[in-house]
Amino acid sequence: MELLALDINRPEMTLGEVLIPWVVVVGTFGFLAAWLVVAIMERTGLSRYVWHLPLFFLALVVLLSSLIGMVFQP
């Protein structure tokens, strides 16, 4: 368990020889989570209550990326 904690706590992740910043990983997960939320809203018809869907999507990306970043803070 300690090995996993040390691997997550670094400011960048290694993918072969390439260093990927932690912000990119968190932002990608936030983007995918927001995309899933908006897709569910589109499927159920809840998106008609949102005034500007692209702006709502951007706000969700920022919110979910921040939450994921706070939970898995390096």
N, CA, C, O and CB atoms as a CASP TS submission, in Angstrom:
PFRMAT TS
TARGET T0000
AUTHOR 0000-0000-0000
METHOD Language model
MODEL 1
PARENT N/A
ATOM      1  N   MET     1       0.825  -1.191   0.000  1.00  0.00           N
ATOM      2  CA  MET     1       0.000   0.000   0.000  1.00  0.00           C
ATOM      3  C   MET     1       0.871   1.257   0.000  1.00  0.00           C
ATOM      4  O   MET     1       0.513   2.250  -0.633  1.00  0.00           O
ATOM      5  CB  MET     1      -0.939  -0.003   1.208  1.00  0.00           C
ATOM      6  N   GLU     2       1.990   1.228   0.689  1.00  0.00           N
ATOM      7  CA  GLU     2       2.874   2.389   0.729  1.00  0.00           C
ATOM      8  C   GLU     2       3.494   2.662  -0.627  1.00  0.00           C
ATOM      9  O   GLU     2       3.740   3.816  -0.976  1.00  0.00           O
ATOM     10  CB  GLU     2       3.964   2.187   1.764  1.00  0.00           C
ATOM     11  N   LEU     3       3.749   1.621  -1.389  1.00  0.00           N
ATOM     12  CA  LEU     3       4.329   1.808  -2.716  1.00  0.00           C
ATOM     13  C   LEU     3       3.364   2.570  -3.612  1.00  0.00           C
ATOM     14  O   LEU     3       3.785   3.438  -4.378  1.00  0.00           O
ATOM     15  CB  LEU     3       4.689   0.453  -3.347  1.00  0.00           C
ATOM     16  N   LEU     4       2.075   2.258  -3.527  1.00  0.00           N
ATOM     17  CA  LEU     4       1.074   2.953  -4.320  1.00  0.00           C
ATOM     18  C   LEU     4       0.955   4.405  -3.876  1.00  0.00           C
ATOM     19  O   LEU     4       0.813   5.292  -4.717  1.00  0.00           O
ATOM     20  CB  LEU     4      -0.280   2.250  -4.212  1.00  0.00           C
ATOM     21  N   ALA     5       1.010   4.661  -2.590  1.00  0.00           N
ATOM     22  CA  ALA     5       0.915   6.026  -2.074  1.00  0.00           C
ATOM     23  C   ALA     5       2.111   6.863  -2.533  1.00  0.00           C
ATOM     24  O   ALA     5       1.953   8.043  -2.848  1.00  0.00           O
ATOM     25  CB  ALA     5       0.833   6.014  -0.535  1.00  0.00           C
ATOM     26  N   LEU     6       3.294   6.270  -2.575  1.00  0.00           N
ATOM     27  CA  LEU     6       4.460   7.003  -3.048  1.00  0.00           C
ATOM     28  C   LEU     6       4.366   7.284  -4.524  1.00  0.00           C
ATOM     29  O   LEU     6       4.831   8.329  -4.980  1.00  0.00           O
ATOM     30  CB  LEU     6       5.725   6.239  -2.750  1.00  0.00           C
ATOM     31  N   ASP     7       3.773   6.376  -5.292  1.00  0.00           N
ATOM     32  CA  ASP     7       3.646   6.557  -6.734  1.00  0.00           C
ATOM     33  C   ASP     7       2.624   7.638  -7.065  1.00  0.00           C
ATOM     34  O   ASP     7       2.807   8.370  -8.038  1.00  0.00           O
ATOM     35  CB  ASP     7       3.253   5.242  -7.401  1.00  0.00           C
ATOM     36  N   ILE     8       1.564   7.758  -6.289  1.00  0.00           N
ATOM     37  CA  ILE     8       0.536   8.759  -6.545  1.00  0.00           C
ATOM     38  C   ILE     8       0.990  10.134  -6.075  1.00  0.00           C
ATOM     39  O   ILE     8       0.558  11.141  -6.636  1.00  0.00           O
ATOM     40  CB  ILE     8      -0.772   8.371  -5.856  1.00  0.00           C
ATOM     41  N   ASN     9       1.838  10.204  -5.078  1.00  0.00           N
ATOM     42  CA  ASN     9       2.214  11.469  -4.457  1.00  0.00           C
ATOM     43  C   ASN     9       3.284  12.239  -5.221  1.00  0.00           C
ATOM     44  O   ASN     9       3.809  13.219  -4.692  1.00  0.00           O
ATOM     45  CB  ASN     9       2.691  11.216  -3.072  1.00  0.00           C
ATOM     46  N   ARG    10       3.626  11.843  -6.429  1.00  0.00           N
ATOM     47  CA  ARG    10       4.632  12.563  -7.178  1.00  0.00           C
ATOM     48  C   ARG    10       3.983  13.630  -8.049  1.00  0.00           C
ATOM     49  O   ARG    10       2.846  13.444  -8.482  1.00  0.00           O
ATOM     50  CB  ARG    10       5.453  11.601  -8.030  1.00  0.00           C
ATOM     51  N   PRO    11       4.675  14.760  -8.326  1.00  0.00           N
ATOM     52  CA  PRO    11       4.068  15.804  -9.145  1.00  0.00           C
ATOM     53  C   PRO    11       3.918  15.431 -10.613  1.00  0.00           C
ATOM     54  O   PRO    11       3.166  16.080 -11.340  1.00  0.00           O
ATOM     55  CB  PRO    11       4.875  17.047  -9.039  1.00  0.00           C
ATOM     56  N   GLU    12       4.614  14.410 -11.055  1.00  0.00           N
ATOM     57  CA  GLU    12       4.429  13.937 -12.420  1.00  0.00           C
ATOM     58  C   GLU    12       4.447  12.415 -12.441  1.00  0.00           C
ATOM     59  O   GLU    12       4.967  11.769 -11.532  1.00  0.00           O
ATOM     60  CB  GLU    12       5.520  14.509 -13.353  1.00  0.00           C
ATOM     61  N   MET    13       3.875  11.866 -13.486  1.00  0.00           N
ATOM     62  CA  MET    13       3.832  10.415 -13.633  1.00  0.00           C
ATOM     63  C   MET    13       4.700  10.042 -14.831  1.00  0.00           C
ATOM     64  O   MET    13       4.787  10.794 -15.802  1.00  0.00           O
ATOM     65  CB  MET    13       2.356   9.898 -13.813  1.00  0.00           C
ATOM     66  N   THR    14       5.333   8.892 -14.756  1.00  0.00           N
ATOM     67  CA  THR    14       6.164   8.455 -15.864  1.00  0.00           C
ATOM     68  C   THR    14       5.405   7.442 -16.705  1.00  0.00           C
ATOM     69  O   THR    14       4.805   6.501 -16.185  1.00  0.00           O
ATOM     70  CB  THR    14       7.486   7.856 -15.356  1.00  0.00           C
ATOM     71  N   LEU    15       5.442   7.651 -17.994  1.00  0.00           N
ATOM     72  CA  LEU    15       4.856   6.721 -18.960  1.00  0.00           C
ATOM     73  C   LEU    15       5.963   6.363 -19.927  1.00  0.00           C
ATOM     74  O   LEU    15       6.165   7.026 -20.944  1.00  0.00           O
ATOM     75  CB  LEU    15       3.602   7.341 -19.709  1.00  0.00           C
ATOM     76  N   GLY    16       6.677   5.302 -19.591  1.00  0.00           N
ATOM     77  CA  GLY    16       7.873   4.957 -20.347  1.00  0.00           C
ATOM     78  C   GLY    16       8.971   5.948 -20.015  1.00  0.00           C
ATOM     79  O   GLY    16       9.438   6.009 -18.878  1.00  0.00           O
ATOM     80  N   GLU    17       9.381   6.721 -21.005  1.00  0.00           N
ATOM     81  CA  GLU    17      10.411   7.750 -20.813  1.00  0.00           C
ATOM     82  C   GLU    17       9.819   9.153 -20.745  1.00  0.00           C
ATOM     83  O   GLU    17      10.558  10.131 -20.626  1.00  0.00           O
ATOM     84  CB  GLU    17      11.431   7.682 -21.938  1.00  0.00           C
ATOM     85  N   VAL    18       8.507   9.259 -20.819  1.00  0.00           N
ATOM     86  CA  VAL    18       7.847  10.562 -20.860  1.00  0.00           C
ATOM     87  C   VAL    18       7.272  10.894 -19.487  1.00  0.00           C
ATOM     88  O   VAL    18       6.620  10.058 -18.860  1.00  0.00           O
ATOM     89  CB  VAL    18       6.733  10.581 -21.935  1.00  0.00           C
ATOM     90  N   LEU    19       7.518  12.120 -19.024  1.00  0.00           N
ATOM     91  CA  LEU    19       6.940  12.593 -17.770  1.00  0.00           C
ATOM     92  C   LEU    19       5.647  13.352 -18.084  1.00  0.00           C
ATOM     93  O   LEU    19       5.651  14.291 -18.880  1.00  0.00           O
ATOM     94  CB  LEU    19       7.952  13.501 -16.988  1.00  0.00           C
ATOM     95  N   ILE    20       4.557  12.946 -17.461  1.00  0.00           N
ATOM     96  CA  ILE    20       3.265  13.578 -17.668  1.00  0.00           C
ATOM     97  C   ILE    20       2.896  14.316 -16.386  1.00  0.00           C
ATOM     98  O   ILE    20       2.862  13.705 -15.317  1.00  0.00           O
ATOM     99  CB  ILE    20       2.168  12.529 -18.059  1.00  0.00           C
ATOM    100  N   PRO    21       2.617  15.632 -16.470  1.00  0.00           N
ATOM    101  CA  PRO    21       2.257  16.388 -15.267  1.00  0.00           C
ATOM    102  C   PRO    21       0.956  15.861 -14.650  1.00  0.00           C
ATOM    103  O   PRO    21       0.057  15.401 -15.354  1.00  0.00           O
ATOM    104  CB  PRO    21       2.114  17.884 -15.602  1.00  0.00           C
ATOM    105  N   TRP    22       0.883  15.939 -13.357  1.00  0.00           N
ATOM    106  CA  TRP    22      -0.284  15.446 -12.622  1.00  0.00           C
ATOM    107  C   TRP    22      -1.542  16.219 -13.014  1.00  0.00           C
ATOM    108  O   TRP    22      -2.638  15.659 -13.008  1.00  0.00           O
ATOM    109  CB  TRP    22      -0.048  15.553 -11.106  1.00  0.00           C
ATOM    110  N   VAL    23      -1.396  17.496 -13.352  1.00  0.00           N
ATOM    111  CA  VAL    23      -2.534  18.332 -13.727  1.00  0.00           C
ATOM    112  C   VAL    23      -3.202  17.797 -14.990  1.00  0.00           C
ATOM    113  O   VAL    23      -4.424  17.871 -15.122  1.00  0.00           O
ATOM    114  CB  VAL    23      -2.088  19.787 -13.936  1.00  0.00           C
ATOM    115  N   VAL    24      -2.423  17.268 -15.907  1.00  0.00           N
ATOM    116  CA  VAL    24      -2.985  16.710 -17.140  1.00  0.00           C
ATOM    117  C   VAL    24      -3.820  15.479 -16.826  1.00  0.00           C
ATOM    118  O   VAL    24      -4.892  15.297 -17.404  1.00  0.00           O
ATOM    119  CB  VAL    24      -1.866  16.355 -18.142  1.00  0.00           C
ATOM    120  N   VAL    25      -3.354  14.645 -15.932  1.00  0.00           N
ATOM    121  CA  VAL    25      -4.095  13.438 -15.557  1.00  0.00           C
ATOM    122  C   VAL    25      -5.401  13.815 -14.857  1.00  0.00           C
ATOM    123  O   VAL    25      -6.457  13.266 -15.171  1.00  0.00           O
ATOM    124  CB  VAL    25      -3.235  12.533 -14.641  1.00  0.00           C
ATOM    125  N   VAL    26      -5.329  14.745 -13.916  1.00  0.00           N
ATOM    126  CA  VAL    26      -6.524  15.183 -13.192  1.00  0.00           C
ATOM    127  C   VAL    26      -7.498  15.865 -14.143  1.00  0.00           C
ATOM    128  O   VAL    26      -8.702  15.624 -14.064  1.00  0.00           O
ATOM    129  CB  VAL    26      -6.147  16.135 -12.039  1.00  0.00           C
ATOM    130  N   GLY    27      -7.004  16.705 -15.035  1.00  0.00           N
ATOM    131  CA  GLY    27      -7.854  17.378 -16.005  1.00  0.00           C
ATOM    132  C   GLY    27      -8.538  16.416 -16.959  1.00  0.00           C
ATOM    133  O   GLY    27      -9.690  16.625 -17.341  1.00  0.00           O
ATOM    134  N   THR    28      -7.833  15.367 -17.342  1.00  0.00           N
ATOM    135  CA  THR    28      -8.426  14.358 -18.225  1.00  0.00           C
ATOM    136  C   THR    28      -9.552  13.616 -17.522  1.00  0.00           C
ATOM    137  O   THR    28     -10.612  13.395 -18.107  1.00  0.00           O
ATOM    138  CB  THR    28      -7.360  13.366 -18.700  1.00  0.00           C
ATOM    139  N   PHE    29      -9.327  13.231 -16.279  1.00  0.00           N
ATOM    140  CA  PHE    29     -10.391  12.549 -15.539  1.00  0.00           C
ATOM    141  C   PHE    29     -11.581  13.480 -15.278  1.00  0.00           C
ATOM    142  O   PHE    29     -12.730  13.040 -15.315  1.00  0.00           O
ATOM    143  CB  PHE    29      -9.846  12.010 -14.211  1.00  0.00           C
ATOM    144  N   GLY    30     -11.312  14.750 -15.018  1.00  0.00           N
ATOM    145  CA  GLY    30     -12.387  15.719 -14.838  1.00  0.00           C
ATOM    146  C   GLY    30     -13.188  15.921 -16.113  1.00  0.00           C
ATOM    147  O   GLY    30     -14.413  16.031 -16.073  1.00  0.00           O
ATOM    148  N   PHE    31     -12.493  15.970 -17.251  1.00  0.00           N
ATOM    149  CA  PHE    31     -13.161  16.104 -18.544  1.00  0.00           C
ATOM    150  C   PHE    31     -14.041  14.899 -18.839  1.00  0.00           C
ATOM    151  O   PHE    31     -15.182  15.053 -19.276  1.00  0.00           O
ATOM    152  CB  PHE    31     -12.133  16.283 -19.657  1.00  0.00           C
ATOM    153  N   LEU    32     -13.519  13.704 -18.603  1.00  0.00           N
ATOM    154  CA  LEU    32     -14.299  12.489 -18.863  1.00  0.00           C
ATOM    155  C   LEU    32     -15.501  12.371 -17.936  1.00  0.00           C
ATOM    156  O   LEU    32     -16.570  11.926 -18.356  1.00  0.00           O
ATOM    157  CB  LEU    32     -13.418  11.259 -18.716  1.00  0.00           C
ATOM    158  N   ALA    33     -15.333  12.765 -16.678  1.00  0.00           N
ATOM    159  CA  ALA    33     -16.457  12.721 -15.735  1.00  0.00           C
ATOM    160  C   ALA    33     -17.536  13.730 -16.128  1.00  0.00           C
ATOM    161  O   ALA    33     -18.726  13.425 -16.053  1.00  0.00           O
ATOM    162  CB  ALA    33     -15.968  13.001 -14.299  1.00  0.00           C
ATOM    163  N   ALA    34     -17.125  14.933 -16.547  1.00  0.00           N
ATOM    164  CA  ALA    34     -18.095  15.940 -16.981  1.00  0.00           C
ATOM    165  C   ALA    34     -18.799  15.499 -18.254  1.00  0.00           C
ATOM    166  O   ALA    34     -19.994  15.740 -18.421  1.00  0.00           O
ATOM    167  CB  ALA    34     -17.406  17.292 -17.201  1.00  0.00           C
ATOM    168  N   TRP    35     -18.073  14.861 -19.141  1.00  0.00           N
ATOM    169  CA  TRP    35     -18.667  14.356 -20.376  1.00  0.00           C
ATOM    170  C   TRP    35     -19.726  13.298 -20.054  1.00  0.00           C
ATOM    171  O   TRP    35     -20.790  13.271 -20.672  1.00  0.00           O
ATOM    172  CB  TRP    35     -17.577  13.768 -21.306  1.00  0.00           C
ATOM    173  N   LEU    36     -19.432  12.441 -19.100  1.00  0.00           N
ATOM    174  CA  LEU    36     -20.389  11.419 -18.688  1.00  0.00           C
ATOM    175  C   LEU    36     -21.641  12.054 -18.077  1.00  0.00           C
ATOM    176  O   LEU    36     -22.757  11.623 -18.367  1.00  0.00           O
ATOM    177  CB  LEU    36     -19.740  10.455 -17.684  1.00  0.00           C
ATOM    178  N   VAL    37     -21.463  13.071 -17.238  1.00  0.00           N
ATOM    179  CA  VAL    37     -22.611  13.746 -16.616  1.00  0.00           C
ATOM    180  C   VAL    37     -23.483  14.412 -17.672  1.00  0.00           C
ATOM    181  O   VAL    37     -24.708  14.299 -17.622  1.00  0.00           O
ATOM    182  CB  VAL    37     -22.135  14.793 -15.589  1.00  0.00           C
ATOM    183  N   VAL    38     -22.867  15.107 -18.632  1.00  0.00           N
ATOM    184  CA  VAL    38     -23.635  15.777 -19.681  1.00  0.00           C
ATOM    185  C   VAL    38     -24.308  14.756 -20.589  1.00  0.00           C
ATOM    186  O   VAL    38     -25.429  14.990 -21.039  1.00  0.00           O
ATOM    187  CB  VAL    38     -22.729  16.705 -20.505  1.00  0.00           C
ATOM    188  N   ALA    39     -23.662  13.639 -20.869  1.00  0.00           N
ATOM    189  CA  ALA    39     -24.284  12.597 -21.689  1.00  0.00           C
ATOM    190  C   ALA    39     -25.511  12.009 -20.990  1.00  0.00           C
ATOM    191  O   ALA    39     -26.529  11.747 -21.631  1.00  0.00           O
ATOM    192  CB  ALA    39     -23.267  11.483 -22.002  1.00  0.00           C
ATOM    193  N   ILE    40     -25.414  11.804 -19.692  1.00  0.00           N
ATOM    194  CA  ILE    40     -26.575  11.303 -18.930  1.00  0.00           C
ATOM    195  C   ILE    40     -27.681  12.347 -18.922  1.00  0.00           C
ATOM    196  O   ILE    40     -28.859  12.007 -19.035  1.00  0.00           O
ATOM    197  CB  ILE    40     -26.172  10.939 -17.472  1.00  0.00           C
ATOM    198  N   MET    41     -27.306  13.623 -18.788  1.00  0.00           N
ATOM    199  CA  MET    41     -28.316  14.683 -18.822  1.00  0.00           C
ATOM    200  C   MET    41     -28.997  14.755 -20.184  1.00  0.00           C
ATOM    201  O   MET    41     -30.208  14.960 -20.262  1.00  0.00           O
ATOM    202  CB  MET    41     -27.681  16.034 -18.482  1.00  0.00           C
ATOM    203  N   GLU    42     -28.232  14.588 -21.253  1.00  0.00           N
ATOM    204  CA  GLU    42     -28.818  14.587 -22.594  1.00  0.00           C
ATOM    205  C   GLU    42     -29.764  13.402 -22.780  1.00  0.00           C
ATOM    206  O   GLU    42     -30.831  13.541 -23.378  1.00  0.00           O
ATOM    207  CB  GLU    42     -27.714  14.552 -23.660  1.00  0.00           C
ATOM    208  N   ARG    43     -29.374  12.253 -22.274  1.00  0.00           N
ATOM    209  CA  ARG    43     -30.164  11.030 -22.427  1.00  0.00           C
ATOM    210  C   ARG    43     -31.484  11.109 -21.673  1.00  0.00           C
ATOM    211  O   ARG    43     -32.509  10.630 -22.157  1.00  0.00           O
ATOM    212  CB  ARG    43     -29.368   9.827 -21.944  1.00  0.00           C
ATOM    213  N   THR    44     -31.459  11.718 -20.482  1.00  0.00           N
ATOM    214  CA  THR    44     -32.666  11.791 -19.661  1.00  0.00           C
ATOM    215  C   THR    44     -33.498  13.039 -19.932  1.00  0.00           C
ATOM    216  O   THR    44     -34.611  13.153 -19.418  1.00  0.00           O
ATOM    217  CB  THR    44     -32.292  11.746 -18.207  1.00  0.00           C
ATOM    218  N   GLY    45     -32.985  13.979 -20.729  1.00  0.00           N
ATOM    219  CA  GLY    45     -33.738  15.179 -21.054  1.00  0.00           C
ATOM    220  C   GLY    45     -33.564  16.306 -20.055  1.00  0.00           C
ATOM    221  O   GLY    45     -34.275  17.308 -20.136  1.00  0.00           O
ATOM    222  N   LEU    46     -32.643  16.174 -19.118  1.00  0.00           N
ATOM    223  CA  LEU    46     -32.425  17.224 -18.125  1.00  0.00           C
ATOM    224  C   LEU    46     -31.641  18.410 -18.682  1.00  0.00           C
ATOM    225  O   LEU    46     -31.592  19.468 -18.054  1.00  0.00           O
ATOM    226  CB  LEU    46     -31.697  16.655 -16.930  1.00  0.00           C
ATOM    227  N   SER    47     -31.039  18.247 -19.835  1.00  0.00           N
ATOM    228  CA  SER    47     -30.230  19.335 -20.388  1.00  0.00           C
ATOM    229  C   SER    47     -31.088  20.485 -20.899  1.00  0.00           C
ATOM    230  O   SER    47     -30.563  21.573 -21.137  1.00  0.00           O
ATOM    231  CB  SER    47     -29.354  18.814 -21.512  1.00  0.00           C
ATOM    232  N   ARG    48     -32.375  20.283 -21.072  1.00  0.00           N
ATOM    233  CA  ARG    48     -33.229  21.376 -21.533  1.00  0.00           C
ATOM    234  C   ARG    48     -33.415  22.442 -20.452  1.00  0.00           C
ATOM    235  O   ARG    48     -33.851  23.553 -20.756  1.00  0.00           O
ATOM    236  CB  ARG    48     -34.588  20.833 -21.967  1.00  0.00           C
ATOM    237  N   TYR    49     -33.095  22.127 -19.211  1.00  0.00           N
ATOM    238  CA  TYR    49     -33.190  23.094 -18.122  1.00  0.00           C
ATOM    239  C   TYR    49     -31.909  23.904 -17.951  1.00  0.00           C
ATOM    240  O   TYR    49     -31.854  24.807 -17.116  1.00  0.00           O
ATOM    241  CB  TYR    49     -33.518  22.384 -16.829  1.00  0.00           C
ATOM    242  N   VAL    50     -30.893  23.591 -18.726  1.00  0.00           N
ATOM    243  CA  VAL    50     -29.617  24.318 -18.658  1.00  0.00           C
ATOM    244  C   VAL    50     -29.626  25.370 -19.754  1.00  0.00           C
ATOM    245  O   VAL    50     -29.909  25.066 -20.912  1.00  0.00           O
ATOM    246  CB  VAL    50     -28.380  23.348 -18.813  1.00  0.00           C
ATOM    247  N   TRP    51     -29.313  26.618 -19.383  1.00  0.00           N
ATOM    248  CA  TRP    51     -29.401  27.715 -20.335  1.00  0.00           C
ATOM    249  C   TRP    51     -28.347  27.604 -21.433  1.00  0.00           C
ATOM    250  O   TRP    51     -28.679  27.695 -22.615  1.00  0.00           O
ATOM    251  CB  TRP    51     -29.257  29.039 -19.614  1.00  0.00           C
ATOM    252  N   HIS    52     -27.078  27.407 -21.061  1.00  0.00           N
ATOM    253  CA  HIS    52     -25.983  27.366 -22.026  1.00  0.00           C
ATOM    254  C   HIS    52     -25.171  26.108 -21.744  1.00  0.00           C
ATOM    255  O   HIS    52     -24.327  26.095 -20.848  1.00  0.00           O
ATOM    256  CB  HIS    52     -25.085  28.659 -21.943  1.00  0.00           C
ATOM    257  N   LEU    53     -25.425  25.063 -22.502  1.00  0.00           N
ATOM    258  CA  LEU    53     -24.837  23.749 -22.213  1.00  0.00           C
ATOM    259  C   LEU    53     -23.303  23.736 -22.312  1.00  0.00           C
ATOM    260  O   LEU    53     -22.666  23.128 -21.451  1.00  0.00           O
ATOM    261  CB  LEU    53     -25.409  22.719 -23.167  1.00  0.00           C
ATOM    262  N   PRO    54     -22.674  24.374 -23.316  1.00  0.00           N
ATOM    263  CA  PRO    54     -21.202  24.377 -23.334  1.00  0.00           C
ATOM    264  C   PRO    54     -20.582  25.071 -22.122  1.00  0.00           C
ATOM    265  O   PRO    54     -19.553  24.631 -21.609  1.00  0.00           O
ATOM    266  CB  PRO    54     -20.710  25.049 -24.594  1.00  0.00           C
ATOM    267  N   LEU    55     -21.206  26.149 -21.669  1.00  0.00           N
ATOM    268  CA  LEU    55     -20.699  26.832 -20.479  1.00  0.00           C
ATOM    269  C   LEU    55     -20.881  25.970 -19.232  1.00  0.00           C
ATOM    270  O   LEU    55     -20.016  25.943 -18.357  1.00  0.00           O
ATOM    271  CB  LEU    55     -21.407  28.179 -20.295  1.00  0.00           C
ATOM    272  N   PHE    56     -22.001  25.272 -19.156  1.00  0.00           N
ATOM    273  CA  PHE    56     -22.249  24.337 -18.061  1.00  0.00           C
ATOM    274  C   PHE    56     -21.222  23.207 -18.078  1.00  0.00           C
ATOM    275  O   PHE    56     -20.729  22.790 -17.030  1.00  0.00           O
ATOM    276  CB  PHE    56     -23.675  23.764 -18.153  1.00  0.00           C
ATOM    277  N   PHE    57     -20.903  22.714 -19.283  1.00  0.00           N
ATOM    278  CA  PHE    57     -19.904  21.654 -19.417  1.00  0.00           C
ATOM    279  C   PHE    57     -18.532  22.127 -18.936  1.00  0.00           C
ATOM    280  O   PHE    57     -17.832  21.404 -18.229  1.00  0.00           O
ATOM    281  CB  PHE    57     -19.819  21.183 -20.878  1.00  0.00           C
ATOM    282  N   LEU    58     -18.158  23.341 -19.323  1.00  0.00           N
ATOM    283  CA  LEU    58     -16.872  23.885 -18.887  1.00  0.00           C
ATOM    284  C   LEU    58     -16.820  24.045 -17.373  1.00  0.00           C
ATOM    285  O   LEU    58     -15.806  23.749 -16.742  1.00  0.00           O
ATOM    286  CB  LEU    58     -16.609  25.228 -19.562  1.00  0.00           C
ATOM    287  N   ALA    59     -17.923  24.517 -16.796  1.00  0.00           N
ATOM    288  CA  ALA    59     -17.982  24.659 -15.336  1.00  0.00           C
ATOM    289  C   ALA    59     -17.882  23.296 -14.647  1.00  0.00           C
ATOM    290  O   ALA    59     -17.242  23.174 -13.603  1.00  0.00           O
ATOM    291  CB  ALA    59     -19.286  25.368 -14.918  1.00  0.00           C
ATOM    292  N   LEU    60     -18.513  22.275 -15.229  1.00  0.00           N
ATOM    293  CA  LEU    60     -18.412  20.928 -14.662  1.00  0.00           C
ATOM    294  C   LEU    60     -16.990  20.383 -14.745  1.00  0.00           C
ATOM    295  O   LEU    60     -16.519  19.722 -13.820  1.00  0.00           O
ATOM    296  CB  LEU    60     -19.369  19.983 -15.380  1.00  0.00           C
ATOM    297  N   VAL    61     -16.309  20.662 -15.853  1.00  0.00           N
ATOM    298  CA  VAL    61     -14.916  20.207 -15.990  1.00  0.00           C
ATOM    299  C   VAL    61     -14.053  20.837 -14.901  1.00  0.00           C
ATOM    300  O   VAL    61     -13.254  20.150 -14.264  1.00  0.00           O
ATOM    301  CB  VAL    61     -14.352  20.561 -17.398  1.00  0.00           C
ATOM    302  N   VAL    62     -14.211  22.123 -14.689  1.00  0.00           N
ATOM    303  CA  VAL    62     -13.416  22.808 -13.659  1.00  0.00           C
ATOM    304  C   VAL    62     -13.762  22.278 -12.269  1.00  0.00           C
ATOM    305  O   VAL    62     -12.874  22.007 -11.461  1.00  0.00           O
ATOM    306  CB  VAL    62     -13.651  24.334 -13.718  1.00  0.00           C
ATOM    307  N   LEU    63     -15.058  22.133 -11.999  1.00  0.00           N
ATOM    308  CA  LEU    63     -15.493  21.655 -10.686  1.00  0.00           C
ATOM    309  C   LEU    63     -15.009  20.235 -10.413  1.00  0.00           C
ATOM    310  O   LEU    63     -14.447  19.964  -9.352  1.00  0.00           O
ATOM    311  CB  LEU    63     -17.013  21.710 -10.584  1.00  0.00           C
ATOM    312  N   LEU    64     -15.222  19.337 -11.355  1.00  0.00           N
ATOM    313  CA  LEU    64     -14.845  17.940 -11.125  1.00  0.00           C
ATOM    314  C   LEU    64     -13.334  17.748 -11.112  1.00  0.00           C
ATOM    315  O   LEU    64     -12.822  16.920 -10.359  1.00  0.00           O
ATOM    316  CB  LEU    64     -15.462  17.050 -12.188  1.00  0.00           C
ATOM    317  N   SER    65     -12.615  18.506 -11.940  1.00  0.00           N
ATOM    318  CA  SER    65     -11.146  18.443 -11.887  1.00  0.00           C
ATOM    319  C   SER    65     -10.624  18.937 -10.543  1.00  0.00           C
ATOM    320  O   SER    65      -9.677  18.373  -9.994  1.00  0.00           O
ATOM    321  CB  SER    65     -10.529  19.275 -13.025  1.00  0.00           C
ATOM    322  N   SER    66     -11.237  19.984 -10.019  1.00  0.00           N
ATOM    323  CA  SER    66     -10.819  20.488  -8.714  1.00  0.00           C
ATOM    324  C   SER    66     -11.101  19.478  -7.608  1.00  0.00           C
ATOM    325  O   SER    66     -10.275  19.269  -6.719  1.00  0.00           O
ATOM    326  CB  SER    66     -11.522  21.806  -8.409  1.00  0.00           C
ATOM    327  N   LEU    67     -12.280  18.853  -7.670  1.00  0.00           N
ATOM    328  CA  LEU    67     -12.598  17.851  -6.657  1.00  0.00           C
ATOM    329  C   LEU    67     -11.674  16.635  -6.729  1.00  0.00           C
ATOM    330  O   LEU    67     -11.214  16.134  -5.703  1.00  0.00           O
ATOM    331  CB  LEU    67     -14.039  17.406  -6.807  1.00  0.00           C
ATOM    332  N   ILE    68     -11.409  16.171  -7.935  1.00  0.00           N
ATOM    333  CA  ILE    68     -10.498  15.031  -8.093  1.00  0.00           C
ATOM    334  C   ILE    68      -9.091  15.425  -7.644  1.00  0.00           C
ATOM    335  O   ILE    68      -8.404  14.632  -7.001  1.00  0.00           O
ATOM    336  CB  ILE    68     -10.478  14.540  -9.570  1.00  0.00           C
ATOM    337  N   GLY    69      -8.662  16.631  -7.972  1.00  0.00           N
ATOM    338  CA  GLY    69      -7.348  17.101  -7.555  1.00  0.00           C
ATOM    339  C   GLY    69      -7.220  17.243  -6.050  1.00  0.00           C
ATOM    340  O   GLY    69      -6.154  16.991  -5.489  1.00  0.00           O
ATOM    341  N   MET    70      -8.318  17.652  -5.382  1.00  0.00           N
ATOM    342  CA  MET    70      -8.264  17.773  -3.921  1.00  0.00           C
ATOM    343  C   MET    70      -8.219  16.413  -3.255  1.00  0.00           C
ATOM    344  O   MET    70      -7.565  16.250  -2.225  1.00  0.00           O
ATOM    345  CB  MET    70      -9.463  18.559  -3.404  1.00  0.00           C
ATOM    346  N   VAL    71      -8.906  15.434  -3.828  1.00  0.00           N
ATOM    347  CA  VAL    71      -8.918  14.095  -3.231  1.00  0.00           C
ATOM    348  C   VAL    71      -7.574  13.408  -3.421  1.00  0.00           C
ATOM    349  O   VAL    71      -7.059  12.789  -2.489  1.00  0.00           O
ATOM    350  CB  VAL    71     -10.039  13.239  -3.843  1.00  0.00           C
ATOM    351  N   PHE    72      -6.999  13.509  -4.612  1.00  0.00           N
ATOM    352  CA  PHE    72      -5.737  12.835  -4.911  1.00  0.00           C
ATOM    353  C   PHE    72      -4.607  13.847  -5.041  1.00  0.00           C
ATOM    354  O   PHE    72      -3.845  13.801  -6.007  1.00  0.00           O
ATOM    355  CB  PHE    72      -5.858  12.005  -6.198  1.00  0.00           C
ATOM    356  N   GLN    73      -4.492  14.751  -4.088  1.00  0.00           N
ATOM    357  CA  GLN    73      -3.500  15.805  -4.115  1.00  0.00           C
ATOM    358  C   GLN    73      -2.084  15.246  -4.030  1.00  0.00           C
ATOM    359  O   GLN    73      -1.770  14.487  -3.113  1.00  0.00           O
ATOM    360  CB  GLN    73      -3.746  16.778  -2.982  1.00  0.00           C
ATOM    361  N   PRO    74      -1.215  15.621  -4.996  1.00  0.00           N
ATOM    362  CA  PRO    74       0.175  15.096  -4.927  1.00  0.00           C
ATOM    363  C   PRO    74       1.019  15.835  -3.905  1.00  0.00           C
ATOM    364  O   PRO    74       2.195  15.517  -3.730  1.00  0.00           O
ATOM    365  CB  PRO    74       0.851  15.192  -6.297  1.00  0.00           C
TER
END
